[in-house]
Amino acid sequence: MFHSKSSVKLAALAGAMLVASAAPSFAGSCVTKAAEGTGSDEKAAKFQVDEALLQAVDWGAWAAWMANGTTPGYNYGPRKYNCKKGGIGVVCRGQAKICKL
């Protein structure tokens, strides 16, 4: 099947708009999220919590955080954790306040 460059660009733009519209719209406001993570040690379990917290708010912010440790458009506040041995090593529950800039 033949696709012109402009139709491919249009499809990509439509897809990006759909993803953007799926992100929560709460500019200037904050949400408090909670998540649970499991890992072989406490550091790994906390990392899983941090990932899940960002994924619950904005996949784009999560991707940036995974790539370079930043959360563009968000203030990713300090996390609070409660960790215990269990599962495959350590299970942590955590929460954070995440604010849209």
Beta strands, then each sheet from edge to edge (+ up, - down):
strand 1: 30-39
strand 2: 74-86
strand 3: 89-100
sheet 1: 1+ 3- 2+
end
